[in-house]
Amino acid sequence: MQMIREVDLTGRRILTFPAVLPCKSISPVTLLTSLINMSRSICSYQSKDFTSQTKNAREAIRQIEILLIFFEEVLDQATSISGSVIFCLSELHFALQKLQFLLEDCTREGAKVWILMKSQFVESQFREVIRSVATVFDVVPLKIFDISSEVKELVELVSKHAKKVKFDVNSNDRCAMERVILILNQFENRFEPERCMIKRVLDYLEIKSWTDCDKEIRFLDGQIDFCYISGNEREVPLLSSLMALMCYCRGVIFDTLDYTGTDQPDSAKCGGGMFSCLNPEDFRCPISLELMTDPVTVSTGQTFDRSSIQKWLKSGNMLCPKTGEKLTSIELVPNSALKKLIQRFCEDNSILLGKSGKNNRDITRTKLAGSPAAGETLKFLAGFLAGRLTYGTDEQKNKAAYEVRLLAKSNIYNRSSLVEVGTIPPLLDLLTSTDESSQENAIAALLKLSKHSRGQKAIIESGGLNLIVMVLRKGLKLETRQIAAGTIFYLSAVDRYRKLIGAKHDAIPALVELIRDGKVSGKRNAIAAIFGLLLYHGNRERFLTAGIVPLLVDLVASSDKSDLIEDSLAVLAALAENIEGSVAILQTSALPLVMGLLQSSSISRAGKEPCVSILLSSCINGGTAVVSVVAKEASVMPPLYALLTAGTSNASKKARALIHMLHTFQESSSSGLATSAVLKETTAPPSIL
């Protein structure tokens, strides 16, 4: 016996109806049983709330309630049903699936405003489904069924009524829909609608609280994502307008923050490891001003995209394009760490880089508001929040900071608007609050705004660095300190700010302390900030003085988080490039630990590159004694050879240099020659920064 064919509905988009016909060889009992169960499910919607489409939904459910009685009576004689009747019942099954989808969508959480605005389409779907039910009973004569006369009369009545019933947009729905359009038009024309008119729409849709509004925003945002993924962007302007309106309502209409979820609606982490947080605007080639896809470093220490600097050199220029200094060499050293920084950021934020095209919604699409109405609505909201942050009560300031935190989470346009209206100075003032929630919301909002270049500038020019470092050092909650570390990371995206941050007396010790005391997310944020600050070489000595190396080595040895281990190794590799860093590393148990990780399957191929960097730098800066220790570990060679072919070009180059050094040492040791020749013959490795 074949059953009803199932369809995967896990990714079904609202107002789509992926109904399927039952298998042709389905048994009558199975088919009728499924029709009964589906009818009961549809009838259960009688007790659910329909904020729009109420009349159409109730009419459809009423007719299915009668059909349910019919299906239950026919089930007793299912074995005598002919093939043609089974075919007709299969058509009914198909229609009822569509109706069930439709009812599910009309009552879906967070979809109230969207269903209202799609009223005409929804009404047409109700009409189509019920008319298809009438068509089936035109084909199937009821006299072939041995059922009571009362049931026959009811079914005939349903069939006749289904042909005549008028499904249309309810007058109240139409009025509410027109009112929404009027509100959006007023916003688009830079006129702030009366709040009582907005409140009437919210009351009609039974959107009664901050949380109700937030559910609508999340649903609409998901719909926008789906539009970009599917390549159908026609609905994006309306969806964006409605989402902006709901954001306005959440921030302006509802004064009480009633969110009661167990998780924060947004994340306080930098996200996705240490390479995910920097602003791509700060990784453009100084020559082409385009995002670097293959960064290389020249002899002056400046970094350019390979194609741009090669064109510069081929034209006969022997001066550094950025500093004007004479280039002592034309060698281009791959800057693999910076390349990884850019690639990871782009991957984590779905930003297109080079030819790695994706159809999904990347953050660069949010540079614009999505529609003129959305843009103006969000500007009004930003101005309102700036006022609340400046002049509101303590409770109002806290809520406004939280709204900024949410709005700036993943939208460039929102960040720009919020920075432009002056939210950063009052947010900085809120960092001195003695209320834990207010301080946390303020620093989290600043973290989001610090992703924008103008936000970074506003924070520094408003004297915010001292306040952020204060929170990093003495935040009222550990979580707040961790968010402050993430904010430091974003600020470290700007070259000139790295020096400023490093010069702050408490900044570097506080980050090092967070590696020791923070939770996993705090450790990630601290390591991310440290990596960003190490891009300014003058900060390396400060980190060594603060005792970072033993903490990182202990973290690598004890952590079960692979990304945390690999990020820690990347920082150690950067520190190992000078003699002081190598000495600090060699004074710990790092050397055998790193050799073990190089052979471990728990570390990714990308994570093995800093292992090679640490070993190579340690051998060069530590001398023959270190080379001899590494050379005695024969098991190091296989993974080094594997990186020659399977690693990146930079990893391959470093592995080759280390292999050559170890072979030279072994040959000179066996021949009795001076082992000091080993180091003289080995060229220093390229800087990974």
C-alpha positions as CSV (number, residue, x, y, z in Angstrom):
1,M,0.0,0.0,0.0
2,Q,1.5,3.4,-1.0
3,M,1.0,6.3,1.3
4,I,0.4,10.0,0.7
5,R,3.5,11.5,-0.8
6,E,5.2,14.0,1.5
7,V,6.8,17.3,0.7
8,D,9.6,19.0,2.5
9,L,8.1,22.1,4.1
10,T,11.1,23.2,6.2
11,G,12.0,26.0,3.9
12,R,8.5,26.9,2.6
13,R,8.1,30.5,2.0
14,I,4.9,32.2,3.2
15,L,2.0,32.3,0.6
16,T,3.5,29.4,-1.4
17,F,1.5,26.2,-1.7
18,P,3.7,23.2,-2.5
19,A,0.7,20.7,-2.5
20,V,1.2,17.3,-4.2
21,L,-1.3,14.8,-5.5
22,P,-1.4,11.5,-3.7
23,C,0.2,8.5,-5.4
24,K,-2.0,7.0,-8.2
25,S,-2.0,3.6,-6.6
26,I,-3.0,4.9,-3.1
27,S,-5.6,2.8,-1.3
28,P,-9.0,4.3,-0.6
29,V,-8.7,3.8,3.1
30,T,-5.4,5.6,3.3
31,L,-6.7,8.5,1.1
32,L,-9.9,9.0,3.2
33,T,-8.0,8.7,6.5
34,S,-5.6,11.4,5.3
35,L,-8.6,13.6,4.2
36,I,-10.2,13.2,7.6
37,N,-7.0,14.1,9.4
38,M,-6.4,17.1,7.2
39,S,-10.0,18.3,7.6
40,R,-9.8,18.1,11.3
41,S,-6.6,20.1,11.2
42,I,-8.3,22.7,9.1
43,C,-11.3,22.8,11.4
44,S,-8.9,23.4,14.4
45,Y,-8.2,26.9,12.9
46,Q,-11.7,27.9,14.0
47,S,-10.3,28.7,17.4
48,K,-7.4,30.7,16.2
49,D,-7.2,34.4,15.7
50,F,-7.3,35.9,12.2
51,T,-6.4,39.6,12.4
52,S,-7.2,39.9,8.7
53,Q,-9.0,37.6,6.2
54,T,-11.4,36.7,9.1
55,K,-14.5,36.3,7.0
56,N,-12.9,34.3,4.2
57,A,-11.1,32.0,6.6
58,R,-14.3,31.3,8.6
59,E,-16.3,30.6,5.4
60,A,-13.7,28.1,4.2
61,I,-13.5,26.4,7.5
62,R,-17.3,26.1,7.8
63,Q,-17.4,24.3,4.4
64,I,-14.7,21.9,5.4
65,E,-16.5,21.1,8.7
66,I,-19.4,19.7,6.5
67,L,-17.0,17.8,4.3
68,L,-15.4,16.2,7.4
69,I,-18.8,14.5,8.2
70,F,-19.0,13.3,4.6
71,F,-15.4,11.8,4.7
72,E,-16.1,10.0,8.0
73,E,-19.3,8.3,6.6
74,V,-17.6,7.3,3.3
75,L,-14.7,5.8,5.1
76,D,-16.8,2.8,6.1
77,Q,-17.4,1.9,2.5
78,A,-13.9,2.8,1.2
79,T,-13.1,-0.6,-0.2
80,S,-15.9,-0.4,-2.8
81,I,-14.9,3.0,-4.2
82,S,-14.0,3.0,-7.9
83,G,-10.8,4.4,-9.4
84,S,-12.5,7.4,-10.9
85,V,-13.8,8.4,-7.5
86,I,-10.4,8.0,-6.0
87,F,-9.0,10.4,-8.6
88,C,-11.6,13.0,-7.6
89,L,-10.9,12.5,-3.9
90,S,-7.2,13.0,-4.7
91,E,-8.1,16.3,-6.3
92,L,-9.9,17.2,-3.0
93,H,-6.8,16.2,-1.1
94,F,-4.7,18.5,-3.2
95,A,-7.1,21.4,-2.6
96,L,-7.3,20.9,1.1
97,Q,-3.5,20.9,1.3
98,K,-3.4,24.4,-0.2
99,L,-6.1,25.5,2.2
100,Q,-4.2,24.2,5.1
101,F,-1.1,26.2,4.0
102,L,-3.2,29.3,3.5
103,L,-4.7,29.1,7.0
104,E,-1.3,28.4,8.5
105,D,0.1,31.6,6.8
106,C,-2.9,33.7,7.8
107,T,-2.2,32.9,11.5
108,R,1.6,32.8,11.3
109,E,3.4,34.6,14.1
110,G,5.0,37.9,12.9
111,A,3.2,37.9,9.5
112,K,0.2,40.1,10.4
113,V,1.2,43.2,8.5
114,W,2.4,41.2,5.5
115,I,-0.8,39.2,5.2
116,L,-2.8,42.5,5.4
117,M,-0.8,44.0,2.6
118,K,-1.2,40.9,0.5
119,S,-5.0,40.8,1.1
120,Q,-6.0,40.7,-2.6
121,F,-3.7,37.7,-3.3
122,V,-4.9,35.9,-0.2
123,E,-8.5,36.4,-1.1
124,S,-7.9,35.0,-4.6
125,Q,-6.3,31.9,-3.1
126,F,-9.4,31.3,-0.8
127,R,-11.6,31.7,-3.8
128,E,-9.6,29.3,-6.0
129,V,-9.4,26.6,-3.3
130,I,-13.2,26.6,-2.6
131,R,-14.1,26.7,-6.2
132,S,-11.9,23.6,-6.8
133,V,-13.9,21.8,-4.1
134,A,-17.2,22.6,-5.9
135,T,-15.7,21.3,-9.2
136,V,-15.0,17.9,-7.7
137,F,-18.6,17.4,-6.6
138,D,-19.8,18.4,-10.1
139,V,-17.9,15.3,-11.3
140,V,-18.7,12.9,-8.5
141,P,-22.4,12.0,-8.1
142,L,-23.3,11.7,-4.5
143,K,-25.8,8.9,-5.2
144,I,-23.0,6.4,-5.6
145,F,-22.2,6.8,-1.8
146,D,-24.3,5.0,0.8
147,I,-24.6,8.0,3.1
148,S,-27.5,9.5,5.0
149,S,-29.8,12.0,3.2
150,E,-28.9,14.7,5.7
151,V,-25.2,14.4,4.8
152,K,-26.0,14.4,1.1
153,E,-28.1,17.6,1.4
154,L,-25.3,19.3,3.3
155,V,-22.6,18.3,0.7
156,E,-24.9,19.5,-2.1
157,L,-25.4,22.7,-0.3
158,V,-21.6,23.1,0.1
159,S,-21.1,22.4,-3.6
160,K,-23.7,25.0,-4.7
161,H,-22.6,27.6,-2.1
162,A,-18.9,27.1,-3.2
163,K,-19.8,28.2,-6.7
164,K,-21.7,31.3,-5.6
165,V,-19.9,32.4,-2.5
166,K,-18.1,35.7,-2.9
167,F,-14.6,35.8,-1.5
168,D,-13.4,39.4,-1.4
169,V,-11.2,41.7,0.7
170,N,-13.1,42.7,3.8
171,S,-13.9,46.4,4.0
172,N,-12.1,46.7,7.3
173,D,-9.0,45.0,5.9
174,R,-9.1,47.3,2.9
175,C,-9.4,50.3,5.1
176,A,-6.4,49.2,7.3
177,M,-4.4,48.4,4.2
178,E,-5.1,51.9,2.7
179,R,-4.1,53.4,6.0
180,V,-0.8,51.7,6.0
181,I,-0.1,52.9,2.4
182,L,-1.0,56.5,3.5
183,I,1.4,56.2,6.5
184,L,4.2,55.0,4.2
185,N,3.5,57.8,1.7
186,Q,3.6,60.4,4.4
187,F,7.0,59.1,5.6
188,E,8.3,59.0,2.1
189,N,7.3,62.7,1.7
190,R,9.2,63.5,4.9
191,F,6.1,64.1,6.9
192,E,5.9,62.2,10.2
193,P,2.4,60.7,10.5
194,E,0.2,61.2,13.6
195,R,0.9,58.5,16.1
196,C,-2.8,57.9,16.7
197,M,-3.2,56.9,13.0
198,I,-0.3,54.4,13.3
199,K,-1.8,53.2,16.6
200,R,-5.1,52.4,14.9
201,V,-3.3,50.1,12.4
202,L,-1.5,48.4,15.3
203,D,-4.7,47.9,17.2
204,Y,-6.5,46.5,14.2
205,L,-3.7,43.9,13.7
206,E,-3.5,43.2,17.4
207,I,0.1,44.2,17.6
208,K,0.0,45.2,21.2
209,S,3.6,45.3,22.5
210,W,7.3,45.8,21.8
211,T,7.6,42.0,21.4
212,D,4.8,41.8,18.9
213,C,6.5,44.5,16.9
214,D,9.8,42.7,17.1
215,K,8.3,39.5,15.7
216,E,6.9,41.4,12.7
217,I,10.4,42.9,12.1
218,R,12.1,39.5,12.2
219,F,9.6,37.9,9.9
220,L,9.9,40.8,7.3
221,D,13.7,40.7,7.5
222,G,13.5,36.9,6.8
223,Q,11.3,37.6,3.8
224,I,13.8,40.1,2.4
225,D,16.6,37.6,2.8
226,F,14.5,35.0,0.9
227,C,13.9,37.5,-1.9
228,Y,17.6,38.0,-2.4
229,I,18.4,34.3,-2.2
230,S,15.7,33.4,-4.8
231,G,16.7,36.3,-7.0
232,N,13.1,37.8,-6.9
233,E,13.7,41.3,-5.5
234,R,10.4,42.9,-6.7
235,E,8.9,42.7,-3.3
236,V,11.9,44.1,-1.5
237,P,10.8,47.8,-1.5
238,L,7.5,47.1,0.1
239,L,9.0,44.6,2.6
240,S,11.7,47.2,3.5
241,S,9.0,49.9,3.9
242,L,7.0,47.7,6.2
243,M,10.0,46.6,8.2
244,A,11.1,50.3,8.7
245,L,7.5,51.1,9.8
246,M,7.6,48.3,12.4
247,C,11.0,49.4,13.6
248,Y,9.6,52.9,14.1
249,C,6.6,51.5,16.0
250,R,8.9,49.4,18.2
251,G,11.1,52.3,19.0
252,V,8.5,55.2,19.2
253,I,5.1,53.7,19.9
254,F,5.9,51.2,22.6
255,D,7.7,52.6,25.6
256,T,8.0,49.4,27.6
257,L,10.6,46.9,26.6
258,D,8.9,43.5,27.3
259,Y,11.4,41.1,25.7
260,T,11.5,38.0,27.8
261,G,13.5,35.5,25.7
262,T,16.3,33.5,27.2
263,D,18.8,34.8,24.5
264,Q,19.6,38.3,23.6
265,P,18.0,39.3,20.3
266,D,21.5,40.2,19.1
267,S,25.0,38.9,19.7
268,A,27.5,40.7,21.8
269,K,30.4,38.8,20.1
270,C,32.5,40.0,17.3
271,G,31.3,36.8,15.6
272,G,32.9,34.1,13.7
273,G,36.4,34.3,15.1
274,M,39.0,37.0,15.1
275,F,39.0,37.7,11.4
276,S,35.3,38.6,11.1
277,C,35.0,42.1,12.5
278,L,37.1,44.6,10.7
279,N,35.7,47.2,8.3
280,P,36.5,46.3,4.7
281,E,36.8,50.0,3.9
282,D,40.1,49.9,5.7
283,F,41.5,47.1,3.5
284,R,41.5,48.9,0.2
285,C,44.7,49.1,-1.9
286,P,46.3,52.6,-1.5
287,I,46.8,52.6,-5.3
288,S,43.5,51.3,-6.7
289,L,41.3,52.0,-3.7
290,E,39.7,48.6,-4.3
291,L,39.4,45.8,-1.7
292,M,42.7,43.9,-1.8
293,T,42.4,40.3,-3.0
294,D,46.1,39.5,-2.9
295,P,47.8,41.8,-0.5
296,V,51.6,42.0,-0.6
297,T,54.1,44.0,1.4
298,V,57.0,45.9,-0.1
299,S,60.4,46.8,1.4
300,T,59.0,49.9,3.1
301,G,56.5,47.8,5.1
302,Q,53.5,49.2,3.2
303,T,50.9,46.8,1.8
304,F,49.3,47.0,-1.7
305,D,47.2,44.7,-3.9
306,R,49.6,42.6,-6.0
307,S,48.2,43.6,-9.4
308,S,48.3,47.3,-8.5
309,I,51.9,47.4,-7.2
310,Q,53.1,45.2,-10.1
311,K,51.7,47.8,-12.6
312,W,53.4,50.5,-10.6
313,L,56.8,48.7,-10.7
314,K,56.5,47.8,-14.4
315,S,56.1,51.5,-15.2
316,G,59.6,52.1,-13.8
317,N,58.6,53.6,-10.5
318,M,61.1,52.7,-7.7
319,L,59.5,54.8,-4.9
320,C,56.9,53.5,-2.5
321,P,53.5,54.9,-3.7
322,K,52.5,55.6,-0.1
323,T,55.6,56.9,1.7
324,G,57.7,58.1,-1.2
325,E,60.7,56.2,0.1
326,K,63.0,54.5,-2.3
327,L,62.3,50.8,-2.6
328,T,65.5,48.8,-1.6
329,S,64.0,45.6,-3.3
330,I,61.3,44.8,-5.7
331,E,60.4,41.6,-3.8
332,L,56.7,41.4,-3.0
333,V,56.1,39.5,0.2
334,P,52.6,37.8,0.5
335,N,50.7,39.3,3.4
336,S,48.8,36.1,4.2
337,A,47.5,37.3,7.5
338,L,45.9,40.4,6.0
339,K,44.6,38.3,3.2
340,K,43.0,35.9,5.6
341,L,41.6,38.9,7.6
342,I,39.8,40.1,4.5
343,Q,38.6,36.7,3.3
344,R,37.2,35.7,6.7
345,F,35.4,39.1,7.0
346,C,33.9,38.7,3.6
347,E,32.8,35.1,4.3
348,D,31.3,35.9,7.7
349,N,29.4,38.9,6.3
350,S,28.5,37.3,2.9
351,I,30.3,40.1,1.1
352,L,31.3,39.4,-2.5
353,L,35.1,39.3,-3.0
354,G,36.6,38.9,-6.4
355,K,34.7,36.3,-8.4
356,S,33.1,34.4,-5.6
357,G,29.7,35.5,-6.5
358,K,26.7,34.7,-4.3
359,N,23.1,35.5,-4.7
360,N,22.3,35.9,-1.0
361,R,21.8,39.2,0.7
362,D,25.2,40.5,1.7
363,I,25.6,43.4,4.1
364,T,26.7,45.8,1.3
365,R,23.1,45.7,0.0
366,T,22.1,47.6,3.2
367,K,24.0,50.7,2.2
368,L,20.7,51.8,0.9
369,A,17.4,51.7,2.9
370,G,15.5,49.4,0.5
371,S,12.9,52.0,-0.4
372,P,12.5,55.8,-0.1
373,A,9.7,55.3,2.5
374,A,12.0,53.1,4.5
375,G,14.9,55.6,4.4
376,E,12.8,58.5,5.6
377,T,11.1,56.4,8.3
378,L,14.4,55.3,9.7
379,K,15.7,58.8,9.7
380,F,12.7,59.9,11.8
381,L,13.3,57.0,14.2
382,A,17.0,57.8,14.5
383,G,16.2,61.4,15.4
384,F,13.7,60.2,18.0
385,L,16.3,57.9,19.6
386,A,18.9,60.6,19.6
387,G,16.5,62.8,21.5
388,R,15.7,60.1,24.0
389,L,19.3,59.3,24.6
390,T,20.0,63.0,25.3
391,Y,16.9,64.2,27.2
392,G,15.0,61.1,28.3
393,T,14.7,59.5,31.7
394,D,17.1,56.8,32.7
395,E,14.6,54.1,31.6
396,Q,14.0,55.9,28.3
397,K,17.8,56.2,27.7
398,N,18.3,52.5,28.4
399,K,15.5,51.5,25.9
400,A,16.8,53.9,23.3
401,A,20.3,52.5,23.6
402,Y,18.8,49.0,23.2
403,E,16.9,50.1,20.0
404,V,20.2,51.5,18.6
405,R,21.9,48.3,19.4
406,L,19.3,46.3,17.4
407,L,19.0,48.8,14.5
408,A,22.7,49.0,13.9
409,K,23.3,45.2,14.2
410,S,23.6,44.4,10.5
411,N,22.6,47.4,8.4
412,I,24.9,50.0,7.1
413,Y,22.2,52.5,6.3
414,N,20.9,52.4,9.9
415,R,24.4,52.8,11.3
416,S,25.0,55.8,9.0
417,S,21.7,57.4,10.0
418,L,22.2,56.9,13.7
419,V,25.8,58.3,13.6
420,E,24.6,61.3,11.5
421,V,21.9,62.4,14.1
422,G,24.4,62.3,16.9
423,T,23.7,59.2,18.9
424,I,27.3,58.5,19.8
425,P,28.0,61.3,22.3
426,P,25.0,60.4,24.5
427,L,25.8,56.7,24.2
428,L,29.3,57.5,25.4
429,D,27.9,59.4,28.4
430,L,25.8,56.3,29.2
431,L,28.9,54.3,29.7
432,T,29.4,55.9,33.1
433,S,25.9,54.7,34.2
434,T,25.7,52.7,37.4
435,D,23.0,50.6,35.9
436,E,24.3,47.4,34.5
437,S,21.7,47.1,31.7
438,S,22.2,50.7,30.5
439,Q,26.0,50.4,30.4
440,E,25.8,47.1,28.5
441,N,23.3,48.4,26.0
442,A,25.3,51.5,25.4
443,I,28.6,49.7,24.8
444,A,26.8,47.1,22.6
445,A,25.3,50.0,20.5
446,L,28.7,51.6,20.2
447,L,30.2,48.3,19.1
448,K,27.6,48.2,16.2
449,L,28.2,51.8,15.3
450,S,32.0,51.4,15.4
451,K,31.6,49.1,12.3
452,H,31.0,52.3,10.3
453,S,34.0,54.5,9.4
454,R,32.1,57.6,10.5
455,G,31.1,55.9,13.7
456,Q,34.8,55.1,14.5
457,K,35.7,58.7,13.8
458,A,32.9,60.1,16.0
459,I,33.9,57.8,18.9
460,I,37.5,59.0,18.8
461,E,36.7,62.7,18.2
462,S,34.1,62.6,21.1
463,G,36.8,61.4,23.5
464,G,35.2,58.0,23.6
465,L,38.3,55.9,23.7
466,N,39.0,56.6,27.4
467,L,35.4,55.7,28.3
468,I,35.6,52.4,26.2
469,V,38.9,51.5,27.8
470,M,37.3,52.3,31.2
471,V,34.5,49.8,30.5
472,L,37.0,47.3,29.2
473,R,38.8,47.6,32.5
474,K,36.1,48.1,35.0
475,G,32.8,47.3,33.3
476,L,29.9,46.5,35.7
477,K,29.5,43.1,34.2
478,L,31.9,40.6,32.6
479,E,29.7,40.6,29.5
480,T,30.1,44.4,29.2
481,R,33.9,44.1,29.3
482,Q,33.8,41.5,26.6
483,I,31.7,43.8,24.4
484,A,34.1,46.6,25.0
485,A,36.9,44.3,23.7
486,G,34.9,43.8,20.5
487,T,34.5,47.6,20.2
488,I,38.3,48.0,20.5
489,F,38.7,45.5,17.7
490,Y,36.5,47.5,15.3
491,L,38.4,50.7,16.2
492,S,41.7,48.9,15.5
493,A,40.6,48.6,11.9
494,V,41.9,52.1,11.4
495,D,45.7,52.3,11.2
496,R,46.1,55.6,13.1
497,Y,43.8,54.4,16.0
498,R,45.9,51.3,16.7
499,K,48.7,53.5,18.0
500,L,46.2,55.6,20.1
501,I,44.7,52.5,21.7
502,G,48.1,50.9,22.4
503,A,49.2,54.1,24.1
504,K,46.3,54.0,26.6
505,H,47.8,52.8,29.8
506,D,45.0,50.4,30.7
507,A,44.0,49.1,27.3
508,I,46.5,46.3,26.6
509,P,46.6,45.0,30.2
510,A,42.8,44.8,30.2
511,L,42.7,42.8,27.0
512,V,45.3,40.4,28.3
513,E,43.4,40.1,31.6
514,L,40.2,39.2,29.6
515,I,42.0,36.3,28.0
516,R,42.5,34.9,31.5
517,D,39.2,35.8,33.1
518,G,36.7,36.0,30.2
519,K,34.2,33.5,28.9
520,V,34.8,31.9,25.6
521,S,33.2,34.8,23.7
522,G,35.2,37.3,25.8
523,K,38.4,35.4,25.0
524,R,37.6,35.5,21.3
525,N,36.9,39.3,21.4
526,A,40.1,39.9,23.3
527,I,42.2,37.9,20.9
528,A,40.5,39.7,18.0
529,A,41.3,43.1,19.5
530,I,44.9,42.0,20.2
531,F,45.3,40.8,16.6
532,G,44.0,44.1,15.3
533,L,46.3,46.1,17.5
534,L,49.3,44.0,16.5
535,L,49.0,45.3,13.0
536,Y,50.8,48.3,14.5
537,H,54.2,46.8,15.3
538,G,54.8,49.3,18.1
539,N,52.2,47.5,20.3
540,R,54.1,44.2,20.3
541,E,56.4,45.1,23.1
542,R,53.5,46.3,25.2
543,F,51.7,43.0,24.8
544,L,54.9,41.1,25.7
545,T,55.3,43.2,28.8
546,A,51.7,42.6,29.8
547,G,52.5,38.8,29.9
548,I,50.3,37.8,26.9
549,V,52.5,34.9,25.8
550,P,52.0,32.5,28.7
551,L,48.3,33.1,28.7
552,L,48.0,32.3,25.0
553,V,50.1,29.2,25.3
554,D,48.0,28.0,28.2
555,L,44.8,28.7,26.2
556,V,46.2,26.7,23.2
557,A,47.0,23.8,25.5
558,S,43.7,23.7,27.4
559,S,41.0,24.9,25.0
560,D,38.7,22.5,23.1
561,K,37.6,25.3,20.7
562,S,39.5,24.9,17.5
563,D,38.8,28.5,16.3
564,L,40.1,29.8,19.6
565,I,43.3,27.7,19.4
566,E,43.9,28.8,15.8
567,D,43.4,32.5,16.6
568,S,45.7,32.2,19.5
569,L,48.3,30.6,17.3
570,A,48.0,33.4,14.8
571,V,48.7,36.0,17.5
572,L,51.7,34.0,18.8
573,A,53.0,33.8,15.2
574,A,52.8,37.5,14.9
575,L,54.7,38.0,18.2
576,A,57.3,35.4,17.3
577,E,58.6,37.5,14.4
578,N,60.9,39.5,16.5
579,I,63.6,38.3,18.9
580,E,61.8,39.4,22.0
581,G,58.6,37.6,21.0
582,S,60.4,34.4,20.1
583,V,62.3,34.4,23.4
584,A,59.0,34.9,25.4
585,I,57.5,31.9,23.5
586,L,60.6,29.7,24.0
587,Q,60.4,30.4,27.7
588,T,57.1,28.6,27.9
589,S,56.1,25.0,26.9
590,A,55.1,26.3,23.5
591,L,57.6,24.5,21.2
592,P,56.5,20.9,21.8
593,L,52.9,22.0,21.9
594,V,53.2,23.7,18.5
595,M,55.0,20.7,17.0
596,G,52.2,18.5,18.3
597,L,49.5,20.7,16.9
598,L,51.3,20.7,13.5
599,Q,50.8,17.0,13.4
600,S,47.3,17.0,14.8
601,S,44.2,16.3,12.8
602,S,42.1,18.6,15.1
603,I,43.7,21.7,13.5
604,S,42.7,22.9,10.1
605,R,45.1,23.3,7.3
606,A,44.8,27.1,7.7
607,G,45.6,26.7,11.4
608,K,48.8,24.8,10.7
609,E,50.3,27.9,8.9
610,P,50.9,29.8,12.2
611,C,52.4,26.7,13.6
612,V,55.0,26.7,10.9
613,S,55.5,30.5,11.3
614,I,56.1,30.0,15.1
615,L,58.6,27.2,14.5
616,L,60.5,29.0,11.7
617,S,60.7,32.3,13.7
618,S,61.8,30.5,16.8
619,C,64.5,28.7,14.9
620,I,65.8,31.9,13.3
621,N,65.6,34.0,16.4
622,G,66.4,31.3,18.9
623,G,69.5,30.0,17.3
624,T,71.1,26.5,16.9
625,A,69.7,25.2,20.2
626,V,66.2,25.6,19.0
627,V,66.9,24.2,15.5
628,S,68.4,21.1,17.2
629,V,65.2,20.5,19.2
630,V,62.9,20.8,16.2
631,A,65.3,18.7,14.0
632,K,65.1,15.8,16.6
633,E,61.3,15.6,16.2
634,A,61.2,13.5,13.0
635,S,57.4,13.5,13.0
636,V,57.4,17.2,12.1
637,M,58.6,16.5,8.6
638,P,55.4,14.8,7.1
639,P,53.1,17.7,7.8
640,L,55.7,20.2,6.6
641,Y,55.9,18.3,3.3
642,A,52.1,18.1,3.1
643,L,52.0,21.9,3.3
644,L,54.4,22.2,0.4
645,T,51.6,21.0,-1.9
646,A,48.4,21.5,0.1
647,G,49.0,24.8,1.9
648,T,48.7,28.4,0.7
649,S,51.6,29.9,-1.2
650,N,52.8,31.6,2.0
651,A,52.5,28.4,4.1
652,S,54.3,26.5,1.4
653,K,57.1,29.1,1.4
654,K,57.5,28.9,5.1
655,A,57.4,25.1,5.2
656,R,60.1,25.0,2.5
657,A,62.3,27.4,4.5
658,L,61.9,25.4,7.6
659,I,62.6,22.0,5.9
660,H,65.7,23.5,4.3
661,M,66.9,24.7,7.7
662,L,66.4,21.4,9.3
663,H,68.1,19.4,6.5
664,T,71.0,21.8,6.5
665,F,71.4,21.4,10.3
666,Q,71.3,17.6,10.1
667,E,73.8,17.5,7.2
668,S,76.2,19.8,9.0
669,S,75.8,17.9,12.3
670,S,76.6,14.6,10.6
671,S,79.6,16.1,8.8
672,G,80.9,17.8,11.9
673,L,80.7,21.3,10.4
674,A,79.8,24.4,12.4
675,T,76.1,24.4,12.8
676,S,76.1,28.2,12.9
677,A,76.2,28.0,9.1
678,V,72.6,26.8,9.3
679,L,71.3,30.2,10.3
680,K,73.5,32.2,7.9
681,E,72.2,30.2,4.9
682,T,68.6,30.7,5.8
683,T,66.7,33.7,4.6
684,A,64.5,35.3,7.2
685,P,60.8,34.5,6.6
686,P,58.5,37.1,5.2
687,S,56.4,39.1,7.7
688,I,53.0,37.6,8.1
689,L,51.7,41.1,8.9
